[in-house]
């Protein structure tokens, strides 16, 4: 029987293992394609020290364990990079059988191309990417001034991309797990306008920008998403029953297009409040502009320039209005941040403060779960707490 090979420290080497003259270890094996492969490391086991002047690396035995798992599971060492996997994810991703809509794909690609695609780690093969690579990407983004909220967005996106690689049997485990814990920061807290801020903004808009006044009140009372709001047409309005039918939205990515609501629960009928009824009546009496998108015409709302509206141009006009409003009020009434989504938050919070049934609010918001309505959109402040305690007779003011 031939004597088993040992390394320079007298340790027995396994089949396929050997140590070169300069001290580096190597392991030879046959891959799933029948081709001979060789891997190297300065360490046989994790506790070994790397020779002075040599770069630290994963030990040979650790690398062997990964290779053997891949061979057992029939996983090939693909040439697909992280960038390639992201591109496949955008094309293949489906939710309830529905592909990502064009504008969402455009937003994801734009974010990825701006912040991730050129990074060294993004051009590595997916099966070679380790947890430290993901952390390096996040820390690199943070050093570039990217917000914590944006990094958490990429964390969710990366997790989904690597889950797809896992399903395709390109990797053994998802390296994204708990990587976000290594990054310092907090997500921007969502908030709603106070009653005083809401009333102040509405009154200011009514006197100084009547078009924005009509649109702000409509969004506050209906709690529509901005795409649903932008896509409303005269035919979606039932003036006799005082109802608004939501079954589509107007999207903008390079060009305008009509898309289904964000989810199946987005299909809903919203009863008009008294002031929404007056607004719709006033707007619908005006001659509609001649725009046609995918067969839809007679849109209700337009931008300042008389074009179809979208999230970007509405938020731009809203911010101009709020900047002017802030110059006219005391510091405690000033609004630090505003968007169409804040109006949606505010409308939801007001309905809850006024005691509306949570399931009714969920329906009006177009949410699939009341947990989303309650946890994300239903805000509580000290005024609301005091009012509830007053009604219950617990306190006196």
C-alpha positions in Angstrom: 0.0 0.0 0.0 1.4 3.4 -1.0 2.1 5.9 1.8 -0.5 8.7 2.0 0.8 12.2 1.2 1.5 14.7 4.0 2.0 18.4 4.0 5.1 20.3 5.4 3.5 20.2 8.9 3.0 16.4 8.8 -0.8 16.5 8.2 -2.4 13.9 6.1 -3.7 15.2 2.8 -7.0 14.0 1.2 -7.5 12.6 -2.2 -6.9 15.4 -4.8 -5.0 17.6 -2.3 -1.3 18.4 -2.6 1.2 21.0 -1.5 3.4 22.8 -3.9 7.1 23.6 -3.3 6.5 27.2 -2.4 4.0 26.0 0.3 0.7 26.7 -1.5 -2.0 24.0 -1.3 -4.0 22.8 -4.3 -7.0 20.6 -4.9 -7.8 18.9 -8.2 -11.2 17.6 -9.1 -13.5 16.9 -12.1 -16.4 19.2 -12.6 -19.9 18.3 -13.8 -18.8 18.9 -17.4 -16.1 16.3 -17.0 -13.3 18.9 -17.1 -10.4 18.9 -14.7 -10.3 21.9 -12.4 -7.8 23.1 -9.8 -8.2 25.5 -6.8 -5.5 27.0 -4.6 -5.0 28.4 -1.1 -2.1 29.3 1.3 -4.1 27.7 4.1 -5.2 24.0 4.4 -7.7 24.7 7.2 -9.2 28.0 8.5 -6.8 28.1 11.6 -3.7 28.2 9.5 -1.7 31.4 9.2 -1.0 32.9 5.8 2.8 33.3 5.0 4.1 36.9 5.5 3.5 39.0 2.4 0.7 36.8 1.1 -2.9 37.8 0.8 -5.4 36.1 3.2 -7.8 33.7 1.5 -10.5 31.1 2.3 -8.8 27.8 3.3 -8.5 24.9 0.8 -10.8 22.6 2.9 -13.5 25.3 3.0 -13.3 25.7 -0.8 -13.5 21.9 -1.2 -16.7 21.7 0.9 -18.4 24.3 -1.3 -17.3 22.4 -4.5 -18.5 19.1 -3.1 -21.9 20.5 -2.2 -22.2 21.9 -5.8 -21.2 18.5 -7.2 -23.8 16.7 -5.0 -26.6 19.1 -6.0 -25.6 19.2 -9.7 -24.8 23.0 -9.6 -22.6 24.3 -12.5 -20.1 27.1 -12.1 -21.9 29.5 -14.4 -20.3 32.5 -16.0 -23.4 34.6 -15.2 -22.4 37.8 -13.3 -24.5 39.7 -10.8 -25.2 42.3 -13.5 -26.4 39.4 -15.8 -28.6 38.0 -13.0 -30.2 41.4 -12.4 -31.0 41.8 -16.1 -32.6 38.4 -16.1 -34.6 39.3 -12.9 -36.1 42.4 -14.5 -37.2 40.3 -17.5 -38.4 37.2 -15.7 -39.9 38.7 -12.5 -43.6 38.1 -12.1 -46.1 38.8 -9.3 -49.3 36.8 -9.4 -48.5 35.9 -13.0 -48.0 39.6 -14.0 -44.7 40.9 -15.2 -43.3 44.2 -13.8 -44.8 47.1 -15.6 -42.6 49.2 -18.0 -42.1 52.2 -15.7 -41.1 49.9 -12.7 -38.6 48.2 -14.9 -37.3 51.5 -16.1 -36.9 52.8 -12.5 -35.1 49.6 -11.4 -32.7 49.7 -14.3 -32.0 53.4 -13.9 -31.2 52.9 -10.2 -29.0 49.9 -10.9 -27.2 51.5 -13.8 -26.5 54.6 -11.7 -25.3 53.0 -8.5 -24.4 49.3 -9.0 -23.5 48.2 -12.5 -20.0 49.7 -12.7 -18.9 48.3 -9.3 -16.3 45.5 -9.3 -18.5 43.2 -7.3 -21.4 43.5 -9.8 -19.1 42.1 -12.5 -18.2 39.0 -10.5 -19.8 35.7 -11.2 -22.8 35.1 -8.9 -21.4 31.9 -7.5 -18.2 33.7 -6.4 -20.0 36.6 -4.6 -19.7 36.4 -0.8 -21.4 38.2 2.0 -18.4 40.6 2.3 -18.9 41.6 -1.3 -22.5 42.7 -0.7 -21.4 44.6 2.4 -18.7 46.3 0.4 -21.3 47.4 -2.2 -23.5 48.9 0.6 -20.6 50.7 2.3 -19.4 52.0 -1.0 -22.9 53.4 -1.7 -22.9 55.0 1.8 -19.5 56.6 1.2 -20.9 58.1 -2.1 -23.6 59.8 -0.1 -26.5 57.5 -1.1 -29.2 57.6 1.5 -29.9 54.7 3.9 -33.4 54.3 2.5 -31.9 53.8 -1.0 -29.5 51.2 0.3 -32.3 49.3 1.9 -34.1 49.4 -1.5 -31.0 47.8 -3.0 -30.9 45.3 -0.2 -34.4 44.1 -1.0 -33.6 44.0 -4.7 -30.3 42.1 -4.2 -32.1 39.6 -2.0 -34.7 39.0 -4.8 -32.0 38.7 -7.5 -30.0 36.1 -5.4 -33.1 34.2 -4.6 -33.7 33.8 -8.3 -30.1 32.6 -8.7 -30.8 30.1 -5.8 -33.9 28.9 -7.6 -31.9 28.4 -10.8 -29.3 26.4 -8.8 -26.5 28.8 -9.6 -25.6 29.2 -5.9 -25.9 27.2 -2.7 -27.1 30.1 -0.4 -28.1 33.7 -0.6 -25.2 36.0 0.5 -27.5 39.0 1.2 -28.9 37.7 4.4 -28.4 40.2 7.3 -25.9 42.3 5.3 -28.0 45.5 5.9 -27.3 45.1 9.6 -23.7 46.2 8.9 -24.8 49.6 7.6 -25.6 52.5 10.0 -28.7 54.6 9.4 -32.4 54.9 9.6 -35.1 54.9 7.0 -36.9 58.2 6.6 -40.0 58.2 8.7 -43.2 58.5 6.9 -45.5 61.2 8.2 -48.8 63.0 7.6 -49.6 66.7 7.7 -51.2 67.8 11.0 -54.8 69.2 10.8 -53.5 72.7 11.1 -50.9 72.2 8.3 -53.5 70.6 6.1 -56.0 73.4 6.6 -53.3 76.1 6.2 -52.1 74.6 2.9 -55.6 74.2 1.5 -56.5 77.8 2.4 -53.3 79.1 1.0 -53.7 77.1 -2.3 -57.3 78.3 -2.7 -56.2 81.9 -2.6 -52.9 81.6 -4.5 -53.1 78.6 -6.9 -56.6 77.5 -7.5 -55.7 74.6 -9.8 -53.5 73.1 -7.2 -56.2 73.7 -4.6 -58.6 71.5 -6.6 -56.0 68.8 -7.0 -54.8 68.7 -3.4 -58.3 68.5 -2.0 -59.2 65.7 -4.4 -56.1 63.7 -3.4 -56.7 64.2 0.3 -60.3 63.1 0.2 -60.0 60.2 -2.3 -56.5 59.0 -1.2 -55.8 58.0 -4.8 -52.4 57.0 -5.9 -50.9 59.7 -8.2 -51.1 57.4 -11.3 -54.8 56.7 -10.6 -55.5 60.4 -10.1 -53.6 61.3 -13.4 -55.5 58.6 -15.3 -59.1 59.6 -14.3 -61.4 60.5 -17.2 -64.9 61.8 -17.3 -66.2 58.4 -18.1 -64.8 57.1 -14.8 -67.2 59.5 -12.9 -70.8 58.7 -12.0 -72.3 62.1 -11.1 -75.7 60.6 -10.4 -74.4 58.1 -7.8 -71.5 60.4 -6.8 -68.9 57.6 -7.3 -65.5 57.4 -8.9 -64.5 54.2 -10.6 -60.8 53.2 -10.3 -59.7 50.5 -12.8 -56.6 51.8 -14.4 -53.7 54.3 -13.9 -51.7 56.6 -16.2 -48.0 55.7 -16.2 -45.1 57.7 -17.6 -41.8 56.2 -18.7 -40.5 57.9 -21.8 -44.1 58.1 -22.9 -47.6 57.9 -21.4 -49.4 54.6 -21.2 -52.4 53.1 -19.4 -51.8 50.3 -17.0 -53.9 48.3 -14.5 -53.9 49.5 -10.9 -50.9 48.6 -8.7 -52.7 45.5 -7.4 -56.0 43.7 -7.8 -57.3 45.5 -4.7 -56.6 48.8 -6.6 -59.8 48.1 -8.6 -62.4 49.9 -6.5 -65.2 52.5 -6.4 -64.8 55.6 -4.3 -67.8 57.5 -3.1 -67.3 61.3 -3.5 -67.1 63.6 -0.5 -69.1 66.8 -0.8 -66.1 68.9 -1.8 -64.8 66.2 -4.2 -68.3 66.2 -5.9 -68.1 70.0 -6.3 -64.5 69.8 -7.6 -65.4 67.1 -10.2 -68.5 69.0 -11.2 -66.5 72.2 -11.8 -63.7 70.4 -13.7 -66.0 68.3 -15.9 -67.9 71.4 -17.0 -64.7 72.7 -18.6 -64.0 71.6 -22.1 -61.6 68.6 -21.9 -58.2 68.9 -23.7 -57.6 66.7 -26.7 -55.3 63.9 -25.4 -55.6 60.2 -26.2 -53.6 57.5 -24.5 -54.2 53.8 -25.4 -57.8 54.7 -26.2 -58.5 56.8 -23.1 -59.6 60.4 -23.6 -61.2 63.3 -21.7 -58.8 63.3 -18.7 -59.8 65.3 -15.7 -56.5 66.6 -14.4 -53.6 68.4 -16.2 -50.2 69.9 -15.4 -49.5 73.6 -15.1 -48.5 73.6 -18.7 -51.8 72.0 -19.8 -50.2 68.6 -20.5 -51.2 65.3 -18.9 -49.9 65.1 -15.4 -47.6 62.6 -13.7 -45.8 62.1 -10.3 -42.8 64.3 -11.2 -44.6 67.3 -12.6 -47.3 67.2 -9.9 -44.7 67.0 -7.1 -42.7 69.8 -8.6 -45.8 72.1 -8.6 -46.7 71.0 -5.1 -43.2 71.8 -3.8 -43.3 75.3 -5.3 -46.7 75.9 -3.6 -45.4 74.7 -0.3 -42.2 76.8 -0.4 -44.4 79.9 -0.9 -46.8 78.7 1.8 -43.9 78.2 4.3 -42.9 81.9 3.8 -46.3 83.0 5.0 -46.8 80.9 8.2 -45.2 80.5 11.6 -42.5 77.9 12.1 -44.8 75.4 13.8 -47.1 75.3 10.7 -44.3 75.0 8.1 -44.1 71.8 6.1 -40.6 70.3 5.8 -41.3 67.7 3.1 -44.2 67.3 0.7 -45.2 64.9 -2.1 -48.4 63.4 -3.6 -47.7 60.4 -1.4 -47.8 62.6 1.8 -51.2 63.8 0.8 -52.3 60.1 0.5 -50.8 59.5 4.0 -52.6 62.5 5.3 -56.0 61.5 3.9 -55.7 58.1 5.5 -54.7 59.5 8.8 -57.6 62.0 8.9 -60.1 59.2 8.1 -58.7 57.1 11.0 -58.7 60.1 13.4 -62.4 60.7 12.5 -63.2 57.2 13.5 -63.8 55.6 10.1 -63.7 51.7 10.1 -60.2 50.4 9.3 -61.5 47.9 6.7 -63.3 50.8 4.9 -60.1 52.8 4.9 -58.3 49.7 3.6 -60.8 49.4 0.7 -60.6 53.2 -0.1 -56.8 53.0 -0.2 -56.8 50.0 -2.4 -54.7 47.9 0.0 -54.6 44.1 0.1 -54.1 44.1 3.9 -55.3 46.2 6.7 -51.9 45.8 8.3 -50.4 48.0 5.5 -53.1 50.6 6.1 -52.6 50.5 9.9 -48.8 50.3 10.2 -47.7 52.4 7.2 -50.3 55.0 6.6 -52.3 55.4 9.8 -50.2 57.9 11.8 -50.7 58.8 15.5 -49.6 62.0 17.2 -50.3 63.5 20.6 -53.3 65.5 19.4 -55.0 62.3 18.2 -54.1 60.6 21.5 -55.6 63.4 23.6 -58.8 63.5 21.5 -59.3 59.8 21.9 -58.7 60.0 25.6 -61.1 63.0 25.9 -63.9 61.1 24.1 -63.3 58.1 26.5 -63.6 60.5 29.5 -60.1 59.5 30.7 -58.6 63.0 30.8 -59.8 66.6 31.0 -58.3 69.6 29.2 
